[in-house]
Amino acid sequence: MTDASSPTPLQRLWLSETIRLREEHAGPLEDAEANRLARAENGDLAERIQHRALLLARRDGQWQALLHWLQGARLAGLLLALLALLSGAGLALTALGDGRQPVNVFWVLGSLLGLNLLMLLGWLLGLLLTRDHPGALGRLWLWLSEKLARDASAAQLAPALLLMLQRQRLTRWGLGLLVNGLWTLAMLAALTTLLLLLATRRYGFVWETTILAGDTFIALTQAIGALPALLGFSLPDIDVIRASGDAAIASEAARQSWAGWLVGVVLVYGLLPRLLLALLCLWRWQSGTRRLRLDLDLPGYSLLRQRLQPDSERLGVCDLAPAALHQPQGGVSAQPGSGALLIGLELDERRPWPPLPLPKGVADAGVIDSREQRRQLLEQLTRFPPQRLAIVCDPRRSPDRGTLALLGELARSSSATRIWLLPPAPGECLDSARLADWHQALGTLGLPHGDTAPLNWLETGHD
């Protein structure tokens, strides 16, 4: 399985398309932090869109759903591969029988190659005459992948993948690789089983007809065997072919000649075409996926241009309210931090700042009150994350959603974070219910907190 921290280029494009479809159906997502982190990447618009989509997908579960979907797709592919192997072996067993009766060579060829050639013709006609579509086997694989994934967040994954691939007409090559690969396995199993049966049992070969002349079968046998003969497979001579029309010849040379002809025909007309087509589809798939790009003219991506590559920073309402509010989350920075930092968040102006003298080596970021101060601080921490961050909060204020979201963003911008709930000033009372709300909210965020100044932790990294 792909490592959860390093999606492939195709998976990044896939996630971008998934997030776009999700926002088209459910409305804009809460993406202020994702946009800020994407802008910090300093890439072009497509790279920023992909980085934003990856951040939102990891936050909301689409990345984990994609990994589950891929796991289900692999399992579905293994089930189909097993079915193909069993079907190929079953075809050979049914066609040759137990050796007690003579084997009709053309009946065997019809059993082993008939369905394969018909399906191959249908696939080629579909490739030439129709637009990209999954087909019956492709729909079965997609359905099995979704069922085996068992993740509610995977609802947009399959449609997003198909839409993305259809822009480069890659659906036909991806599913063509699946179809021809499965038929390659089936014919390989059939050929292997055929060789094992011919090596362990004695078969006699005949051909039978009622309305066709014997010369027709002689010409047909030689025409079919001409190409395998170029590869070294045996071709029965005219006398052997003519004699086999009456009864199975007991001659060992005749049996070996027919057996070699049969193996060569199955290899050349059954296995090799499917193998070559599978390799062709693989080549077209790999070359096509390398050319895949986001269609930045789509409305969903055009709306992101100003947010991810702004000409100037704007204040005010940028998007409509989302249908469902995002729950704040804690975390730590993925980048290694350095130094220690103390921040005050929306403190009473009457309270002195800093509350206590700071140890040497601990930087003071001041008290953050305005939206512009928050933005500047987050931009700075994104580029230079601290190793230890202490945030001073006033427990007399209610822990509203905006405050908790900011605490989560600050925590994700530092290697380690602690919350200092500032004790009340002498003569002031603290509401116990509101303090309990703070403890519950910070516990949900997973942030360590207390009413004791964490100065020693900021200076040394331990208490």
N, C-alpha and C positions, 0 to 999 in steps of 0.2 A: 504494500500500500504506500502511496505517496506520502512523504512526511508532511505533517499538518502545518509546518511553518514554511514550506517551500512549494507552493502550487506551480505546476508547469505553465508555460505561456498559453496553451490551449485552455487549461482550467481557469486562468485569470480572465480570458475572454468569455468563457462560459459563465462564470460568476457575474461578470458585468452585464451580460444579456439577461441573466436570471433576475438581478436586482432591477433592471430596467422594466421587465415584464411585471415584476411585483409592484413597482411604483405606479405603473400604468393601471393596474387593477385595484390597488388598495390606497393609492394616494402617496404623496411625498413622505419619506421617512425622516425621522429626527436624525440629522446628519451633520450637525455643527462641528462636532469633534472629528468626524471622519473627513470632512472637507478641510479642516485646519491641518490635519496630519497629511492629507493628500497634497495640499499646497506646499507643505514643507519638503516634499520629494523633489521639487524643482525640475520635474520632467515636462514633456509636452502634455497636451490635453488628454490624449488617449491613455498615457501612462497614469495620469492623475485619476482618471475615471476608473481604471482598473484597480488602482490602490484603494480608492474610496470604496469600490464594490467589495474588495477583499475584507476591508475593515468592517463594513456593515454585515457581510456574510458571516464573519467570525462572531460578531456580536449577537446576531439574531438567529444563528443556527444553520444558515444555508451552506456554509463550508463543511460543517460536520455532516449535513444531509448529503452533500455531493460525495463525500468519502463513503458514506453508507450506500449511496446509489451505485458508485463504482464497485463496491464490494458485492452488491447484489447483481450487477451486470457481469462481473467475473463468474459468480456462482451460476448465473443463468447460462453463460457461455459454456461452462464446464458441463452442465446438465445436457445442453444441446450437443456438445461434443461427444459425450458418453452415448447419447441416443444415436448419433451418427455412426459411431463405431459399432454399436450393437446392430444397427440396421444393415450396415455393410456386411458384417459377418453373417447375419441371418440371410441376406440375399444369396451369398455364396453357398451356404449350407443347403438352402432350399433348391437352388438351381442344380447343384451336382447330385444331391441325394446321397444315399448310402452305398452306392456302387453296385447294387444288386441288379439294376436295370441299366441298359445302355443309355448314354447321355446324348440327347439331341443337341448338337453344337449350336444351332441357331436359336433353339429355345433358351439355352443357357445365355447366349449373347443378349437376347431380348430381355431376360430376367435381370441381368447384371447392368446392361447399358441402356435399356429402353427408357425407363423413368428419368435417368440421369440426362440423357440426350434431349428428351422433351423439356425438362426443366431448364436445361442450358439454353435451348432455343427460345423459350419464353423469357428468360432473363436477358438475352441479347436483344430481343425485340423490344422489351421494356426499356433497355438502355438507349436504344436508338429512337424510339417513337414517343416515349412518355417523359413527363417531367419527373423530378425527384420525388419519390414516395417510398415509404418504408417497405412495402410489400408484406406478404403474409408472414414470412419467416422473420422479417425485421420487426413487425408489430408484435409477434410472439415474444421476441427477445426483449423489446422495450417493456412489454407488459410483465414479463417475468422479473426484469430488473427492478421495476417499481414495486412489485409485490414483495420481492425478497429484501428490498431496502427497508421497508416498514418505517418510514420517516415522514411525518406530516409536512415537514418543511421542504420535501422534495417535489412538491406539486408542480412548480414552475421549471424544474430542471430539464425534463425531457422536452417540453415545448421550446425552451430556450436553446437547447442543443440543436434541435432540428432547424429552427429558424436561422441560427448562426451558420450551420453547415450548408443550408440551401442557397445562401448568398454566393458561395463559391461552387455550388453544385457538387458538394462533397458527400451528400447523403448517399447517392448511388454508389460511390466508391467505398465508403465505410461499410454500408450494408452488403455491397458486393463482395468485400473482403470476408465478411461473416458468412455469406451464403456459399461462396466458392471454397472457403476454408472448410466449412462443414462437409461439403460434398467431396473435397479432397480427402478428409478423414474417412468418410464412408467408403470411397473407392479404394483407399489404402487398406482399410480393414477387409474389404471384399477380396482384394488381390492377395493379401497375406493369407486369408482363410483358404482361398483357392489353391495357393501354393502348398499349404499344409495338407489339404485334402488330396491333392495330386501326388504328394510325396508319401502319404501313408495308406492310400487305398488304390486299388486297381480299377480304372474306369475304361469302358469301351465307348467309342464315339460313333454316332451315326447321324445322318440327316434324312429327313422324311418329307415327302410331298405327295400330293394327289393330283393337282392340276398343273404344276410347273414341270418343265422338262429338266432332266438331269444336267444338261449342259448349262442351264441357267445357274444352278447351284455351284457348278464347277467354276464358272466365270466369277460369280459373286464371292466365292471363297478366296480365289486368287486375288481379286481386286481388294478385298478387305485386308488380306494378309500381306499385300505388297509393301505398305509403309512399315509395319513391324519387321518385315524381312530385312529392310535396310538397316535396322538396328541389331540384326543378328538372330532374330527369332526364326524358328523353323516354319516352313510353308509346305504343307502336304502336296505331293505331286498329283498329277491328274489321275493316275491309276488308283492311288489310295483314296482320293476323293470319290471317284466313281464307285469303287468297291464298297465304300462306307455307306452308300445309299441303299444297299441291300441288307447288310447286317454289320454289327461291330466286328472289326478285324481283330483277330487274336494276336497278330504280330506285335511284338514289343516296340519295334521301330515305328509302326503306324500309330500306336498309342502315344508314344513320345512326340511324334510329329504333330498330332492333333493337340496334345497338351501344350506344347510350345506355342502353337498358333493361337490357342485360346488365351494363354497368359499374355502374349504380345498384343493381341487385340484389346484386351481389357486395360492393359497399361497405356497403350498409345491413344485409344479413343475414349477411355474412361478417366484414368488418373491424370495423365499429363495435361489435357486441356484445362481441367479444373485447377491444377497446380499453377499453370502459367497464368491463368486469369486471376487467381488469388495474388500472385506476385505483382501483376499489373495493377490490381486494385490497391495493393499495399503501397506501391510506388506513387500512384496518383493521390492516395490519401496523405502520405507524408509530404509530398511536394505541395499539395493544396493547403494543408494545415499550416505550413510555414508562410503561406501568403495571406492567411486570415488576418483581417484587421477590423476594428470597430467601425461601424458606419456612423460617423459623427454627424451626419445630416438628419438622423432620426430625431424626432421631437424630444424623446427622453434624454438624449445626450446633449442636444442643443441647449436645453434648459440649464445644464450643468456648467456650460462654458463660463458664464459670468461668475459663478460661485467658485469654480476651481481655477480660472484664469481671469480674475477681475481686473478691469482697467483701473478701478479705484475702489476702495473699501466703502461700503454703504451701511447705514444703520436703518433700522425699521424692519417691518415685516416682509420677509422674502418669500415665504411659502405659506400655503394654507395649513391649518392645523391638521395633524395626522389623525387617521381614524382611531388608532390605539396609541396611548401614551407609552413611550419607552421607559422601562424601569432602569433607574441609575444602577451602575455596576462599579465595583472597585477593580483593583488589579495593580500591576507594577509595570514599569517601563521595560520594553524589550532591549533598549540600549543601555550599556553600562554607564552609570552615573559617577559623579565626582563632587566632593564637597558637601556641605550641610547648609540648609536654608530654613529660615523661620518666616512664616507668612501669617498675617492677621486677616481675618475674613469678616467684613461688615461689623466692626467693633464700635462701641460707643465712643464718641469723640472725647468724652470726659475721662476715659481710661487712659493712663499713660502708655506710651509705646516706645520701645518694647516694654513688656510688663516687668522684666528683670534684666539686669545686665547680661549681655550675651558673651559666652566664652570665646576665646580666640579661635578663629577659623570658621565661625558660624556667621553666614551672611544674613543680612536683614533685607527682606523684600518689601517691608512696609505693610500697610493695611490696604486691602483691596476692597473697593466699594463700587466703582463704576464699571460699566460694560467694557469701556475702552481699556481700563486697567486690567480687567480679566483677559481680554484678548491679547494684550501685549505680554502679560505674564505667561500665558499658555504658549504663545509663539516662542518666547525665550526658553521655556522649559522643554519644548519640543526639540530645540536645537542643542541645548545644554542641560540635560537632565541631571538633577542632584542625586547624590548617593543616599542622603537622608533628608527628609522633608518633614517639618513639624508645622501644623496648621492650627492657629489659635482661633477658637470659635466661642461665641457668647451663647451659653445655654439658655439665656433668658429669651432669645429669639426662637421662633418655631423652626424646626428643620424642614423647610419647604422643599419641593421637588427641584427647584432651580439650584438651591444651595447644595443639596445632595448630589446633583448631577455635576456641579463644579468640583466638589470634593472628589468624586470618582475620576474626573478628568485630571485633576492635580495628582491624585495617587498613581494614575497610569503614566504620569510624566516623571516619576521618581522611582528609584530602586527600592526604597522603603519609606513608608509614611506613618506618622502618628498624629492623632488629633488631641489637642490640649483644650479641654473644656474649662474655660477660664472661671475660677471661683468668683462668687459675687463680692462686691466691695463691702467693707464693713458697714453694717446697718441695713444692707439690702437683703431681701428674701428671694429664694429661688423656688420656682414652682416644681414640685416633685413630679407631677404628671408630665410636664414638658421635658424635664430631665430624663424621665423614662422613655419618652419619645426619641430623644437623642440617642440614648443607649441602644434602643431597638433599631433605629435607622442605621447607625454606624455598625452595629452587629451584622445587619443585612449586607452592608457594603464590604464587610470583612476588614474594617480598619481598626487597628488598636487605638484605644482612647483612654483618657483618664483626666482627673482634675489636678494632677501634679505636673509641674513644668518638666518636660523631657530634655533639659539642657545637657545633662551628662550624656544621655544617648546621642544627642546631636553632636557633641564634641568627640566622643570616643567610639560610638557605635554600640555601646552596651550600657546597662544600668548600674 
